């Protein structure tokens, strides 16, 4: 039996390590997934599997196709459902805490099991997690399961974000379980296989601080995080400072920079996370936990889609401010490592935190200038961008389509909207375009490479999910095909650019738990 499992692991390409389990025991509990009755693959991410070094044909083949005696034992359905544990994996549920809508709670993986860390052929390390894999020690009376719709939603949005160039966790597979889950009614159960650089969160550090009287747990977690994600940056920082810089300050600075860059990318594509709790902010700078997220259609900085965000805490325009608030919570956990004197530690942390707004504005402006075909930045460019956004809000323009249509040469020469304020803005923009070394042809190319033609429009996502839940995967597959090449002007994908039809009912998203 052992030899068969090892051979299967070799043939399929899995190579598991479990470095996270070397942390102190409070950070996790060993936890196998709860078996399911009749797992079946709904969708599988072939390009992602290939990039991970997995042998796709062997992974998806049944046992008879690869020479094994027991289909039940080696079916990939069994792996992605958690019924079979790959050789080398040591399944765990991770502990963490978090400020949820500003209120602190001790949390943990209530419905997710980390199989382990897969090592790719080039040595990259990725967490492989099963989301919806059953009850854990942290389930807090939840059933530990997930419904098909939310798992397919995460698959769609995370893969769209990847294609748009936004750092993100990714989705390898979704399987149905053959069992219902109960929310407002009975829904088909499903499990998502999520791939992440890691699942270490701001909330993981908050958990360590909450259980730690002598800072040993915080230090262990910080050292692990530095080694796993930031060793190169810290070495470079130490070299610049001739070895005198506090490496935990370097950790804080790296996380601040990553988050400033990430949130700027969200803002540039009109993405709204919807639930930016500290347990949903990954230290590595990837977008994580696609619950009530969505993309804006009509530009409105106050846009909120999440049904649970009644006060607009996580509205589109608030996302940079919430990111900084979350980073303050992260910095609080590092104070014992920044300096032995708390007053000095706070001053060090505050100095670092004050850089977030500067970094974010720079990342944001650079990206927005590219969206307008500007290769360099001048003093009035921020005002130029803001004036356009104000016009878009005033006239109810579609965020994605406006920038894409500005990329057309005809619209670069003449205003696409006849309103006086837009005409004045367009005149200033055209003058600015001509006041750079690059020609209009180069500016057009930059804009086409920066402004997507296609995003996962909310109404199209809902249509795909509804069809999939009814057993028709064709709508989902066509949507994913279009989203995989968001910057292409494919005539066959023109329908995916259409905004939603008018409705008196505001669009709402739900977390799926």
N, C-alpha and C positions, 0 to 999 in steps of 0.2 A: 504493500500500500504506500509506504513512504517513498519508494523508488518511483512509483507511478506519479505521485504528486510532484516530485522533484522534476521528472521528465516533462510533465505537463507545464510546469513553471518555466522550464528551459525553452520549450517549444513556443509558448505564448509570449514570452519576453518579460514577464513580471520579474522584478528584482527588488525585494522589499528590505528596508532597514527600519529601525524603530528608535531613532535617537531621542525622540520626545519622551520616551519612557525612562530615560536616564535622569529626568528631573525628579524632584522630591515627590513622593506619593500623593500629596494632596492635589496635585495638578491634574490628576486623571484617575479613572477607575478602569480596570480591565473589564471588558464588556463585549460579549459576542452579539451579533445581530440576532433578532428573533426570527426564526425560520418562517417562511411563507408557503402557502399551499401550492400555487401554480404559477410560478414566475414566467414572464414572456417579454422579450425585448420589444419595445415600441420604437426606439430610435437609438442609433449608435453613431458616434462621431468618428468616422474613419480617418480624416486628416489629423485630428488630435491624437488618436491612438498611434498613428504612424510617427508623429513627432515625439511621442513618448518612447519610441522604440519597441512598441508592442507588435507582435506578429498578428496582423488583423485576420488573415484567413484562418490561422490556427485558433485564434481566440474565439471566432464566431462559428467555427466548424463544430459539429457534434462529435462525440467520442468516436463514432465509427469512422468519421472522415479523417481522424488523425491516429487511428490505430489503438484506441483505448477500449477496454472491455465494458465500461459502464457509462452509458450516456448520462445517467442521473448524477454521477460523480463529477464529470468533467464538462458539463454543459456551461457555457458562458452565462446563460440565464441564472444559473446557480451562483456564480461568482458575483454578479451585479445585484442579485437580490440579497446577498449575505448568507444564503444557504450553504455555500462552500467558501471556506477561508483559504486564499492562496498560500502556498508554502512560503514561509518567512514572515508573514503578516502577524502582528500581535494586536488585535482589535482593542480599542479603548474609546471611552467617552471622555471628552476634555472638560475640565472645570474652568469657569470664568465668572466674572461678575459684570455689572454694567449699569450705567445710568440710562434708564428707559424713560424717555420723555422727561428727563431731568431728575428722576427718582432712582435712588441706588437700590440694587437687588443683587443677591447672590444667585447665579444662574448655572449654566453648564449646558452641554449637549443633551437636550431633552429628547431629540429624535434623530440624532446623527451618530454614526460610529466611524471612527478613523481606523481604517484597516492598517495603515502604516505609511511609510514614505517610499515611493517608487524612485529608483535611481535609473536615469536614462543612460543610453550608451555613451553620451558625452559627459556624464557625471552630474547632471542637474538633478535636483531633489524636489519631488512634488508629493504633497499629501494626497492620498486617495481616500475619499470619505464617502460613505453611504448615507444619504439623507432620506429619512423616513424608514430607518432600519429597525424601529421598535423601541420599547421603553428602556430607559437607562436610569441610573441612580439620580439623575438630575431632571427627570421628566415632570416632576411637580404635578402629579395627577393627570398628566397628558397621556395620550395613547401611544405616543412615539411614532406615529405613522404619518404619511403624507398622501394627499390626493393627486390624481394624475394631472389635473389642470395646473396647479401651482408648480409641479415639477417640470412640466413641459414649458411653462412660462419662464422658469429660470433658465432652461436650456436655450430657449429662443433669445432672451435678452442678453445672457452672458456671451453667447456666440456672436450676437450682433455687436456687442461692445468690443469684443476682440477684433472683429473685422474693421471696426471704426478706429482702432488703434488706441483703445483705452485699456490700461492695466486692469485685469479682471481674473477672478476665478473662472474656470471653464467647466463644461459639462461633457462627460464621456459617454454616458448612456442613461436612458430611462427605461425601467422595466415595470410592467404591471405585476401586481402581487397575486391576482386572483381572489382578493379579499376586499370587502368594502371598508371604507372609513366613514365615520359619521361626523358631519359638521352641522350645517343647517338641514341636511338630509344625507342619505346614503350616496357616497361617491366612490368611483373606482380607485383602489389603492395603488400607489406607485412608489418607486425608490429611484432617486437620482444619484448617479456616481459623479461626485464633484472633485475636480482637480484644482489644487491651490499651491502656491509657493509655500504657504503654511497657513494654519488657522490661528496663529497667535494674534490676539486682539488687544486693543487698549483695555478691554475688560479682563483679559488674562492678567495683566499687570495689576489691575484694581483688585482682582481676587487675591493675588499674592500679597498685596499690601494689607488687605483685610484680615488675612489669617496669620500675618507675620509680626512677631513682636521684636525680633532682633535683626530684621532685614536680610536674613540668609536666603529666604525664598525669593525675594526680589532680586537679589544678587545672582542667584542661580539662573533665574529666568532671563535676566538682562544679559548675562554672559552667554547663555545659549542663543538668544536672539542675535546678539552681535556676531557670534561665530557663524550662525546659519545665514544671515542676511546681509551683514554690513562689515564684514571683516576687511574687505578691500578699502572701503571708504575710511574706516577708522585708522588703518595703517597709513593711508595717505595723509589724513589729518594729523596724526602723530608725527609724521615725517616733517610736515610743514612747521609744526610747533616744537621740533627737535625733541620729541618724546615727552613733552611736558603736559599735553592736553589730557584731561579726564575723559576716558573712553565712554563713560556713561553720558557725558555731555555730547560727545560725538553721536551716540545713539539717539539722543533727543533731537539733535540737529538733523540727522538723516531722516527721521520719521517726519519732522516738520516739513522738510523739503519734499519728501514723497507725497505727503498729503496736499501740499500747496499745488503741486503739479497735477495730481489726480483730480482735485476738485475743479481746477481750471479747465481740464478736459471735459468734465461733466457739463460745466456751464457753456462751453463752446458748442456742444451738440444738443443742448436743451434737455438733458437727462435729469430726472428727479428721483433720488433714491427712495425717499418716502419714509424711511425709518432709521435715521442716522444716530441711533443709540451708540454708546461707547462700545458695546459688545459687537457692533456691526462695523467697526473700523479696524481693518487689518493693519498690523504694524508694517508689513512688507509693502503696503501701498497699492494693493489690489482692491478693486470693487468686490464686495462680498455681501451675501445674503440678499438675494433679489426677491423681496416680498412684495410690498405694495409700491413697486417702482413703476415709472412710466416716462414717456417722452412728451414734451410739449408739442402741441400743434400750433395754435395761435399764441403769439408771444405775449406773456403776461408774467412779470416777475413774481407775482403773488400766487402763482399756480400751485395748488395742492391737489393730489389725486387720492392720497391714502385715506381710507375710511376711518382710521383710528387717529389721524392727526387733526383733531377738531380745532385746535388753536393756531394751526399753520406754523408750528415750530419748525418743521422741516420743508417749508415752502422753497420753491426754486431759488429765489434771491437770498434766502437765509442760509443756504448750504455752506458758503465760506465762513460765516460767523459760527455756525454749529461745529464745523471742523475745528476751528480755533478753540472753541469751548471744550471740545473733546480732548484736544491736545493739552489743554491746561490740566485736565484730569490725569492724563498720562504723565505729565511733568510732576504732578504731586506724588505719584508713586515712586519717582526716581530721586526725590529730595535726599533720602539718607545716603544715596550713592554719589550725589553731586558735591556734598561737603558735610563735614561733621557738625558744623554750626548751622542750625536751621535758617537763621537770618541770611547768612551768606548763600546757602543753597537756594533759597527763594530768589535772591537777587540774580544768581546765575541762571535759574530757570526762566525768570521774567525776561532777561536780556535775550535769551534764545527764542522765547515765544513771541516777542515783539517782531521778530523777523518774518513771521508767517504772513502777515498782511502784505508786507513788501514783496515777498517771494510770490505769493498768490497773484497780486496785481501784475507783476512782471510776466509770469507764465500766462495769465489770462490775456494781457495786452498783446503779447507776442503771437498767441494763437488767433486772436481776433483780427490782428493786422493781416495775418496770412489769409484769413477768410475774406478779406477785402482786397487781396492782391498786392499787399504792401510787403516788400522784402526787408525794409529797415523801419525803424521807429523814429518819429519826430515828435516835437514837443506837443503838438495839438492832436496827435492821433487818438489819444484816449477820449478827447471830446468828440472827435469825429465818430468814433464807435458809439459813444453814449447817445449822440444825436440820432444816429440810425435806430438804435434800440427804442428811443423815445417815440420816433415816428412809427415803428412797428407796433408798439403798444397802443398808440393813439388810434391807428387805423386798423387794428386787428389783423395784422399780417401774419402769415404762417412763418414760423421761425426757420425751419429747414428750407422750405421752398424759396423764401426771400433771398437767402444767401446763395442758393444754387442758381437762381434766375439772374442774380447780379453777375454771375460768372459768364453769362452769354454776351458775346461781343456787342450785339444790338442794344442790350440793356446797359452795357458799360458806356455806350455813346449817348443814349437817351434815357431819361427817367422811366421806370416801369410803372410809376404811379404819378397821377397828375396833380396831387395835392401840393399846395405852395411850399409847405415845410419840407416835403420830400424832394421837390425840385431844387430847393436851396441846398439841401444836404447833398444831392447828387452832383450839383455843380462843384461843391467843395471837394467831394470825393474824386471827381474826374480830374480836377486840378492837381490833387495830391498824387493820383496815379501817374500823371505826366511829369511830376517832380521827383522822379527816381530814375536811376540809371537803366533799369530793366524796361523793356518795351511792353506794350499792351498785350502782345501775344504771350509773353512770359508771365504776365500778371494773370491772364486768363488760365493758363496751365496751373499756376499755383492755386488759384481758387478752386479749380475742378478737382485738384488733389486734396483739398482741405475741406471743402463743403460737400457733404454726402448728398446724393440724390435720393437715397432710400434710408429710412430709419424704421424700426419696428413700430409702425403706427398702431395706436392702441386698439382701434376698431378692427384692424387686420389681425392683430394678435388674438383678440377675442374670437374672431371668426375661425381662426385656425384651431384654437383650443376647443371651441364648441364642436367643430367637426371631428376632432380627434377623440373627444369624449364619446361621440356617437359612433366611433369606429372607422371614420374616414380620415386617413393620414395624408391624403393628397394635398389638401389645402396647406397643411403644416409644411410638407416637403417643398412645395413651390415657394412659400414664404421664406424658408431657410435658404433656398437657392438664391433668391433675390438679395437677402441680407448679407450673404457671403461676399458680395461685390458691391458694397454700398456707394462707391464713387464712380461706378460705370454708368454710362447713359445707354442702357440696354432698352431698345424699343419694346421688347417683350415684357419688361418690368415696369412699364409706364404706370400701370394701375396702382402700383405700390407707393407712388408719389402723391396720390390723392389724399387730401385731408378728409376727416370724417364728415359725413352728412350732418346738416344742422340738427340739433336736438335740444329739447327743453330740459333734459335730464343730465346733470353734470356727470362726467365719467368718474367712476370710483374704482379703486383697486383695494385688494384685501390681502392680508398676510398669509392666509392659507392654513393657519393653525387653529 
